[in-house]
Amino acid sequence: MSQFMNREDVEALRAYVVGPDSGFANRADSTVLLHITHSNLKAKFMEIRLDLHATIESVKVKLSFHCGTSPSAMLLTLLDESGAAVATLWEDTRKLGFYSPRDGYTLHITDSDPGSASAGGWLEDTSLVEKYRISDEAYDKREKTYRKWKNEQLAKDPTWTLEKEMARRRGVEYTPPAPKVEDPDHMADLAAAISVGKRCSVDPGDRRGEVMFVGRVEGLPLGFWVGVRYDEPLGKNDGSVKGRKFFECPSGYGGFVRPDKVKVGDFPPIDEFASEGEEGLGDDEI
């Protein structure tokens, strides 16, 4: 049977249905996309669509909703792609198109109001915003608070945690988190039986690969780790931890696992067509 549509036909049909890929298919000829910067703000507003027939006054009104500056306190400067000033938009009655802005140009807003909402970083730095606070005494007088409910749960079960409660509500068995490792020789005995260069299988999922590293890893929890270069991109890194390289492998092919997850021996690469099942990565894998 001959092919119904070739590649060129498919591309032509796609172009007809979705239109040009430029994103400007529905733009009017009288609009321009300008970036907006502000004297009091670090943020940059990208590609704000403005009408060339709009007056500078109406442009200021529109921009006030983005930056919080009153139109009367705005001084607009048009900058080209290199950041050089093209014009200062002094006259509010002029049309934006008078200054011949182009897509990609920038309108810089200078805020002349010292009491502006944008002054002092109030619109960007939330640490400057006064938070609502309540004393412990006042909070304890309230009914049906989380603190009272938590104390009631702990009175019934001293091992209660919020994670345990959520597991109960989901109807699943709660598995407490593993205790923090304090021993720098954690799993050293298991690591001693694993050698660099050996083929291995990593749980979960019988992921095959080669042992590339055995030892302690600065930047990971205490104890011994095994660095594995997987046959397939089933890892989480490229053999690096926090910028330090422990072994070479492509990105996504490397991983560090605890020795109890690694079996060494005759583990050839798995035929990708032999099984359709695949398990995820372990919770204790880096």
C-alpha positions, 0 to 999 in steps of 0.5 A, spaced: 500 500 500 502 506 498 504 511 503 497 516 504 501 522 506 509 524 505 513 528 510 512 534 505 504 533 505 504 533 513 508 539 514 504 543 509 497 541 512 500 543 519 502 550 516 495 550 514 492 548 520 496 552 525 498 558 521 506 560 522 510 558 527 512 565 529 507 566 534 505 573 530 499 570 526 494 574 530 497 580 531 495 587 528 499 591 523 499 597 528 502 593 534 509 592 537 512 588 542 516 592 547 520 589 553 519 594 559 524 595 565 523 600 571 527 604 575 525 601 582 524 594 579 529 588 578 524 584 574 523 585 566 517 585 563 518 581 556 514 583 550 508 587 552 504 588 546 502 596 545 498 599 539 502 604 535 496 608 535 495 609 542 497 616 546 503 616 550 498 617 556 494 611 555 501 607 554 502 609 561 496 607 564 497 600 561 504 600 564 501 602 571 498 596 572 504 592 571 509 596 575 504 600 580 507 607 578 502 612 577 502 615 570 503 622 572 510 620 575 512 616 569 518 618 564 518 613 559 525 612 555 525 608 548 531 604 548 534 600 542 536 592 542 543 595 544 540 599 550 542 605 547 536 611 548 532 612 542 528 618 544 524 620 551 517 620 550 515 627 553 509 629 550 503 625 553 498 627 547 503 624 542 502 617 539 507 611 540 508 610 533 511 617 532 517 615 535 518 609 531 519 603 536 520 596 533 519 589 536 525 588 541 526 595 543 525 597 550 521 602 554 524 604 560 520 607 566 523 612 571 519 613 577 519 620 580 514 619 585 518 617 592 512 615 595 511 610 589 508 603 591 514 600 587 519 604 591 524 601 596 523 594 593 516 593 596 513 590 590 519 584 590 522 583 596 516 580 601 521 580 607 519 588 607 512 586 608 509 586 615 506 579 617 501 578 621 503 575 628 499 573 634 502 571 641 502 564 643 498 566 649 492 568 644 493 563 639 492 558 645 485 561 647 483 559 640 478 553 639 480 548 633 487 550 632 492 545 629 496 546 635 490 543 639 489 538 634 496 535 634 497 535 642 490 531 642 493 526 637 500 525 640 496 524 647 493 518 643 499 516 640 506 519 642 509 516 635 504 520 631 506 525 625 503 528 620 506 524 615 503 518 619 496 521 619 496 522 612 498 515 610 492 513 615 487 517 611 490 515 604 489 508 607 496 506 606 501 503 610 506 508 614 513 507 613 517 511 617 523 515 614 530 511 615 534 514 621 539 519 619 546 515 618 551 518 623 557 512 622 562 514 617 563 507 616 556 505 614 555 499 610 563 499 609 563 491 610 558 491 604 562 496 600 568 491 601 565 486 596 564 491 591 570 492 586 570 498 580 570 495 573 565 489 575 558 488 572 552 490 576 545 490 577 542 495 581 535 495 585 530 496 584 528 494 577 534 490 575 538 496 572 544 494 569 551 497 569 558 498 571 561 499 578 565 506 577 566 508 584 566 505 591 567 509 597 565 515 601 562 521 597 563 528 600 556 532 599 552 525 600 550 522 607 555 519 611 557 512 609 559 508 603 556 509 596 557 505 590 557 510 583 554 506 577 554 507 570 548 505 567 547 501 560 541 506 559 539 513 561 536 510 568 541 515 573 540 522 576 547 525 574 553 524 570 558 521 575 558 528 579 556 530 586 555 538 587 560 539 582 565 534 584 567 529 578 567 522 581 567 518 575 566 519 567 559 518 564 554 521 560 549 525 563 543 521 566 547 515 566 550 515 573 548 514 580 550 513 587 547 508 591 548 504 597 552 498 597 546 494 599 542 495 593 548 493 588 549 486 586 556 484 582 557 478 578 555 476 571 550 481 569 550 483 561 546 488 558 539 487 558 535 486 551 531 492 551 525 488 547 526 482 552 521 485 558 516 491 558 516 492 565 520 497 568 521 500 575 522 507 578 529 509 582 530 508 589 528 513 594 535 513 597 539 514 590 542 520 588 
